[in-house]
Amino acid sequence: MPTLLVVETSPRGDHSISRNLTRRFVERWQAAHPDGRVIDRDLLETDLPFVNAPWLQAYFTPPEMHSAEMKEVLRLSDELVGELLTADHLVIATPVYNYNVPAALKAWIDHTVRKGITLGVDGKGLLTGKKATILLASGGVYTEGSPIRDRDIATQYLRLILDVVGITDVTIVAAGNAKAVDLGEIGREDFLNRFQEQIQAAAA
């Protein structure tokens, strides 16, 4: 059974461009994989702490030496990693804040890049054979030919992290100039329709 893991980050609910892109993607993916399973991981509904000293102590302690407290510290991280290991296709839907990803998504990455589980002790990624699609909503336009192309930190960062854990089959759907919807220059559906072909190709 093919499994899709969807990681959502936007706090804007129905007004979110990235969440609306996700809905379209999931609809298309389910149509292409009627026997598939979708795992929804909404980071706005996940009490995801930032990495701290107790977490790091548990992380660097061999599993066979974990205390009950250490196991509890890593419990959510283990759950998130389990979702990632189960998935055949990962979708990360995110807005861009100050040229990079939101803090909640960075926290999810810190909890899922785990040496010995998603990253080998030799530094090679262990999640080979998986696909990833990034649905990126940004006020600016950072695609090829843009005068601010060099500010496309979010895409570069996500590609780097995915490559580190072994996911090299990555598709980017970059919904730039999303601010035009908020400014009333274009309707939300008309804006989303611009990316429908890319979404269909990525979800097929």
N, C-alpha and C positions, 0 to 999 in steps of 0.2 A: 504494500500500500504506500503510494507516494505521500510524503508529508511536507507541508508548507509551514514554516515558522514566520509569523508576522510580528515584527517589533515596531510598535508605535511610540512616538515621542511628543507629538504636538499637544499643547494644552488648550487648543482652540475649538475642540469638539467639531460640530457640524460645519463650522466656518473654516476649518483647516483644509488647506489645499492638499497637504500630504496625506491626510486621512481620506479625503475624497479620491485621491489617486489610488490609495490602498483598496478602497471598496471596489473600484473598477478592476484593479488587478486581480483581487480575490475572485470576483465574479467570473472573470475570464479563465483563471487558473482552474476553478472548480468545473467549468464547462469542458475544459481540456482534460481534466482528471476527475471524472465523476466518482471514482472509487477512492479519491484522495482524502487526507485528513488535514485540517487547518488548526494550528496552535496559535492562539492570540496571546501576545505578551505586550500589554499596555503599560509602559513605564510610568504613566501618570497615575496608575492604579496599583503600582508596585511600591511597597515601602523599601526602597533600595538605598541602603546607606553607602556613603563614600567609604573607600578603603581607609582603615584606621590601624592603629597599633595592634589591637587584639586580632584583627583579621590577618594582618601580615604574619603575626606569630603563628597562627594556625596554618597559614599557607606554607610557611617554611618548615613546619614540623612534619616529619614523615607520618602518613596516615595511620600506621600501626601504633603510633605514640600519641594519637589525639585523645585528649580528655573529653568528657561529655560537653564541657563548655566550648572547646574548640570545634567539635562537631556542630554545635548549635550556631556558632559564629559563621561557619561555612555552609550552613543548611540551604539558604537561599541561593548562594553562588552555585552549589551543587545542582539545585533545581534548574537554574538558568542554563548551566552547562549541559544538563541532561536534555533539555529542549533542543539545544543546538546540535548535539550529537544525533538526536533522533531525526532531525530535518534533512530532507533532500534538497530543499530550496529555501533559502533565507531571504526575506524581504525586510529591508530597513527603510521605514518611512519617516522622514525627519524634515523639520524646517532648518534654516541656517540662521544662527545667531552670531553676529559679529564675525562673520566669515567662517565660522566653524560649527560643530554640532552642539546641541544643548548638553548641559551638565548631566542630565539623566541618562543620555545615551553614552556619554563618556564613562559614567559609573557602570552601566551594563557591560561595556567593553572591558573595564577593569575586573569585573567579576567573572567574565567568561574566557579571557585569555589566561589559561591555567597551564602551567608547565607540567608535563606528564599526562595531560588530558586532551587539551586542544593544541598544545605546543610541545613538541618533543624536547627532551633534555639537550638534544644536539642543535636546537634552534629551528628545526624544520617543522612546518605546520602539519597537523595530524588530521585536518578536516578535508582531505583531498576527495575529489569526486562530487562535491556539492556545488550547487549554483547559488548565486546571490543577485538580487536586484535591489538597487538603491533608488528610492523615490524621494527626490530632493526638491523642496519648495524654497525659493529664495526671492527676496525683493530685487536683488541685482541679477544681472545676466553674466555668467562666467564661462559660457561655452566658447568653443573655438572661434576666434575672430573678435572676441570682446576686448575692448581696451583695458578691462580690469581682469583679464584672464588670470593674471598672476595672483589674484586674491582668492582663487578657488581652492582654499585650504580644506574645506569639508570633504570634497570629492577625493582629493589626494590622500587625506588622512584615512578615510574609510577604505579606499583601495589598498593602502599600505597595511592596515590592520587585517583585512581579509586575506591578503597575500601571506602575511605572517603566520596565520593559522591554517594556511593551505588552500584557501578558496581563491582560485584564479579565474574562474568563469564568472565574471561580474558584468552586469549591465547597469548603466546609469540612465535614469530618466530625470533629466534636469529641467524642472519647471521654473525657469527664471522669469523675472518680472511679475511675480505673483502679486506684488503690491498694486498692480493695475486693477485687480479685482476689488481691493479695499478702497481704491480711489474712485471706483465706479466707472472706470474707462472701458471695462469689458465685463460681461456677466460671468459668474463662476462656471456654469456649464460650458459656455463657449470657450473659456480659457482651458478647462479640463479637456475639452474635445481635441485641442491641439496635440495632445500627447497620447491619444487613444491608440494610434497605430503602433507607437513604441511599446505601450503597455501590452497590447495584444501579442506582439512579437516576443516580448520577454516572458509572458505567462504561458505561451504555447508549449 
